[in-house]
Amino acid sequence: MRITNPGVPPKDPSTRRRTNTPKAEQTGIATITALPVVRPRPANPKWSEPIKDLYQAIIDSNVPKQQTDLAFSWILLDTLHQALAHPNLTTGQVSASLVNSCLANLARLGVAHADRVRAGVLLKTEQGPDQVKLAIMAGYRDALLPKRDGLSNAQA
C-alpha cells in the first residue's frame, strides 16, 4: 500500500506547448537574402599608384564587405596618402606612427591572407570532388602505413 504521492502526473502531449519548434515545418534549404550591392567610391586621382592598387585590391577581394568597409578603407588610404605625401613641416619627416596606424587599421579589414589568418578568419573555398577524394585517400594512406623514422608518411 502506497501512502505518498507518486509524483507529478505526466503531461498530455496534445496539450503541451513547445517553444523550441518552428511555427511552420522547414524543408529544403532556407533562402539567403543577397547582400546589398556595394558601390565603391572612386579612387582619389591624387593617390600614388601603390595606394590606388591597394584600394582596388580591397574592392576586388573575396572578403564579404559592406559599404561602410569600403568607406573606412577609403578614409584610411586617404590618410595614408596624406602621411606619405605631406611630411611634417618642422622636421621634414614622414609620420611613422600615422603610417603604422593606417596599416594596422587596414589589416582589420581582412583583405590580405595573412591578416585573415591572424584574425582566425577562414574563407570557405570550393573544392572539387576529386580534390576531396585525394585528400581522404592521403589521410587513409598516412594512417595505415607504418611511420618511418618518426615522420609521418606525408613528410617522408
KAMOCOR-V69787 format. One record per run of one state. SS is the DSSP state (helix for helix, strand for strand, loop for the rest). FROM is the first residue (numbers start at 1). TO is the last residue. If there is no record, write none. Layout:
ss:SS from:FROM to:TO
ss:SS from:FROM to:TO
This chain:
ss:loop from:1 to:48
ss:helix from:49 to:60
ss:loop from:61 to:66
ss:helix from:67 to:85
ss:loop from:86 to:95
ss:helix from:96 to:107
ss:loop from:108 to:112
ss:helix from:113 to:119
ss:loop from:120 to:128
ss:helix from:129 to:144
ss:loop from:145 to:147
ss:strand from:148 to:148
ss:loop from:149 to:150
ss:strand from:151 to:151
ss:loop from:152 to:156
